Amino acid sequence: MARVSIKVNGKDEACEIKPRTLLVEFLRDHLGLTGTHVGCDTTQCGCCIVLIDGKAVNSCTMLAVQANGADVTTIEGLADGGKLHPMQAAFREHHALQCGFCTPGFIMSALELVAKKKNPTEADIRYGLLGNMCRCTGYENIIKAVKAGAEAMARVG
Amino acid sequence: MNQVDASSFHEIGRSVRRKEDFRLLTGKGHFADDYNMPGQAWTVMVRSPHAHARIVRIDAAKARAMPGVLAVFSGADCAADGLRPFNHNAVPSTKYDMKLTGPGGGSVFVGRHMLLPADKARYFGEAVAMVVAESREQAEDAADAVAVDYEPLRFLERTEDAVVPGAPAVWDEAPNNVLVDAFFGDHAATERAFAAADHVIGHEFHVGRIMPLPLEPRAGLAHYDAASGNYTLYFSTGGPGIVRQRRQFAAALAIDQEKLRLVALDTGGNFGTKNRPYVEHALALWAARKLGRPIKYRATRHESMLTEYQGRDLATKVELAMRKDGRFLAMRAENVMNVGAHCVSLSPLAKGAGLITGSYDIPAATLRARGIFTNTVPNNVMRSSGRPEVTFAIERLIDMAAAEFGFDRIALRRQNLIRPEQFPYTNAVGSTYDSATFEANMDLGMKIADWGGYEKRRQEAAARGRLRGLGFANYIESSTGSPRERAEITVTPTGRVEVVLGTQPSGQSHETSFAQVAADLLCVPIDNVEIILGDTEVVKEGGGSHSGRSMRHAATVLSLAAPELIEQGKALAADILGVAPADVDFAAGRFVSTRANRTFDFLELAKEAQARGGVLKVVKDNEMHTPVFPNGCAVCEVEVDPATGRVHLTRYAAVDDVGRCINPMTVDGQTHGSIAHGVGEALFEQICLDPASGRPLTESFEEYGMPSSTTLPPLTTEIVEVLSPTNPLGIKSGSEGATAGAPAAIISGLVDALKDFGIRDIAMPATPLAVWQAIENAKAGSQANNKARHGSWKWRA
């Protein structure tokens, strides 16, 4: 067993876990944060993306022990009670989700993208989301939502 | 059917933002893998490493002795416990389905889908044993240690190989591996028309095998309560819905369906693959009883891609007879569906059979439709099942005819379209189309695609060394589906309108769009309406979500239930007001009487009902068989880099006649996804098997061409609302249609871009290699580019 201490959505979580535990398993199985999803085994679908110290990372491809001491944000950590984060709100407004399975990963990727570039172009967004797959939307409304979300985030500073 | 008065609608037709979104955006959804229980054990399947092999012996002694292992079960154990094969209702049987028969007109033998086969593995990856252990890792390790002796047999991938005399038999009961051989249309009239024709064009197409690939792999948690004998399965599903799946699972487990509860709340995509039950879910339920533990299963992506029901795989040989002025006279088609190792659905073959003549007035046609077993994953419905295949054939054939005989491809289509005044129109194979304005669709599609500006864009691309092409396709599809639906509406004293329905969404926004309908029919605020789905504790009847049925069936049964609830309200209001029920009106959402001052809306009345010990509630069943025919067109512009063969989609426009549109935002959204499926099929997606072993080579997203944010173009879509006369709200269907037209439009554009090389066809998927090869072959004067991926498809009777 290994002891990890990870800050998740602002809360310190300390646990004894098997060393082989993946970060996504730690989040889903140990903390019950099931908003982070697993859609593949090859680090390609992006459903499991979370922010680790602000960086978008596939949580299925790193061990929980590698995140020891890190600050992790998951989809559960974005809304303020009943008030959606501007990026979440933009996804709703622009109908950027249908089944919703890939959505958390897209939003976390979008947040990293906007952190890197405040006003991304359509091309920036399309290339920035290459690590996320969606089978429902044809990406059309996701692109629009990320653009709108970035603008909304710029407005609120 | 009487139409509902639409004048008072204020929610229907509006892009209402979704009720589903808050939970899905905040990580609070309930997907299949989100369920866990204390004390749960895990199951992992032992899968066949052969595409076709006799199971000689299964030795699980070593596996059973491994740490944490609770049990290993095989097909023999299933048989000993009386487990039965799944009944997939594979042969479409509603009133208006094309009637498929076995060879010689007999019944169709569909194979047996055993939960675990005891005799043979019939495709690579088929589960032959299950391991249950304390942890998933222990179960995985033990599954590797189960020793299975196989006697490998020759395997079949392609239908043309399966029907050759001497080919191995997938099933002994199906000689030559043929399960369906059916004929449709007027043979004599068609032959006469062909004999009299000035032009005949023919071609063979193969619309390849692809995967629906929802992002959510299948998973489930099975629980058995020994005290009550009740089973519960928490999972995600689609298509037939939990009502039918409950019957199917119960039958396979040989238990009373009243003892089984299915819970499927959020489903992470479906596109057809979750439309039939999976053995792992049934086996988990069975093991939960045998072992007295909750059993969890979660497929890896690799497993999903090996074993999830697949789609398409239709070979078609089509011929079109024409007069010299361009008028279509007759059509002949021979369609062959590769059903896989056992048959879970013939819907693609039947659906396509009814639509071979497309949107065109073709007086005579014949079709031979065959279904063939092979050693491949069972082939199921996939988004717009059957329609993209036949749309591809007729639309590509028209392009070819235009090129071959010197017609303008647009004018040729216009000349032969079914005209609005011809509806209802019965086509040459017997399908009766309800309503459409095909030529207006074309005009709108060409307008939003800026057809007129194309030539300038082509020249501009040519200056950059790129070959630009413009593609076009019309489509018509049929929405049928399970005929029964039930609505249960309760107005609660707390001010909620609870609506229980038996559909099974996987992203189609039912909680929002159905609420729009209920709100308008009952004149209540949409925020007060709650749509309840996905749990057999409350959902007792209903037909699920497939074949574009959900909105049409839900809205129809709601429009029948609402008047009954209003009558109840009138009776109650009359009672309270002390007037006769006939003196109460329901106007602008309020129960009013000229003989009293008090008035009530539904929510106020529900409180009064409670005070009097009653409840405002209605349960309404409806059965509706008549199909509807969504239709539309697609315009696609492509650019080809002749040096690399890379195809870049630069513009894409689609027009979809969905009948009455309840929520344009969600319909447009589904159209986008629908286009994406067609793009994938046309350009990227393909299941490849190792020809030597039958092992799939497309086992992960690394090998399978999923469309991405950079390979899809911006999408321009327009909704057309030609109301269907077949149901009260005039609904047809959204979501699937755009998939039907997309492959034909894209390949049409690609061939247009390459026409100067003399290329008239490209097999799908048109990968850079395939396109580059076609260009190089054309330059070298070879005709090889006209051959399909697996070689020219040859018909063998």
Interface residues (C-beta under 8 A of the other chain):
Chain A: R20 R28 D29 L33 T34 G35 T36 H37 V38 G39 C40 D41 T42 Q44 C45 C47 T74 I75 E76 L78 A79 L84 Q88 F91 R92 E93 H95 L97 Q98 C99 G100 F101 C102 T103 P104 I107 E122 I125 R126 Y127 L129 L130 N132 M133 C134 R135 C136 T137 G138 Y139 E140 N141 I142 I143
Chain B: S15 R17 R18 E20 D21 F22 L24 L25 T26 G27 K28 G29 F31 D33 D34 N36 E137 L213 P214 L215 E216 P217 D266 T267 G268 G269 N270 F271 T300 R301 H302 S506 G507 Q508 S509 M665 T666 D668 G669 Q670 H672 G673 S674 I675 A676 H677 V679 S700 F701 E702 M706 P707 S708 S709 T710 L712 P714 L715
